Amino acid sequence: STHTAVAFALSVTILKHDKKVGILYLIMASLVGIARIMAHVHYPIDIAFGALLGTIISRLTSSKHFDRLLIR
């Protein structure tokens, strides 16, 4: 699920900056996934893979972003 992947990528990135707000965003990202299942748009495995993909993308891109900021 692209919606879930984007929601988790955003929430994991926010979690790196602010734990309190990040947890709130993780909860909302989970609700996005649950809503997609309840709407019969995706299967739970689609949501799980989207969450995993979003988390991986956030980890890869934000680590590159922070490395570039520290060099300057």
C-alpha positions in Angstrom: 0.0 0.0 0.0 1.5 3.3 -1.1 -0.6 5.2 1.4 0.8 3.2 4.3 4.4 3.4 3.0 4.2 7.1 2.8 2.6 7.5 6.2 5.2 5.2 7.8 8.1 7.0 6.0 6.8 10.3 7.3 6.2 9.0 10.9 9.6 7.3 11.2 11.3 10.4 10.0 9.5 12.5 12.5 10.2 10.0 15.2 13.9 10.6 14.7 13.5 14.3 15.4 10.9 14.2 18.1 9.9 11.0 20.0 6.6 12.3 21.4 5.3 13.6 18.1 6.7 10.6 16.2 4.8 8.2 18.3 1.6 10.1 17.6 2.4 9.9 13.9 3.1 6.2 14.1 -0.3 5.7 15.6 -1.9 7.7 12.8 0.1 5.8 10.2 -1.2 2.5 11.7 -4.7 3.9 11.5 -4.2 4.6 7.8 -3.3 1.0 7.3 -6.2 -0.2 9.3 -8.6 2.0 7.4 -7.3 0.6 4.1 -8.0 -2.9 5.3 -11.5 -1.9 6.6 -12.3 -0.3 3.2 -11.4 -3.6 1.5 -8.8 -1.9 -0.6 -5.9 -3.9 0.6 -5.1 -7.1 2.4 -3.2 -7.1 5.7 0.0 -8.3 4.0 -0.1 -5.3 1.7 -0.2 -3.0 4.7 2.6 -4.8 6.5 4.8 -4.6 3.4 3.9 -0.9 3.0 4.8 -0.2 6.6 8.1 -2.1 6.2 8.9 -0.4 3.0 8.2 3.1 4.4 10.3 2.4 7.4 13.3 1.2 5.3 13.0 4.2 2.9 12.9 6.6 5.9 16.0 5.0 7.4 17.9 5.1 4.2 17.0 8.6 3.1 17.2 10.4 6.4 20.6 8.9 7.2 21.9 10.3 3.9 20.3 13.6 4.7 21.8 13.9 8.2 25.3 12.9 6.9 25.2 15.7 4.4 24.2 18.2 7.0 27.0 17.2 9.4 29.7 17.6 6.7 29.0 21.3 6.1 
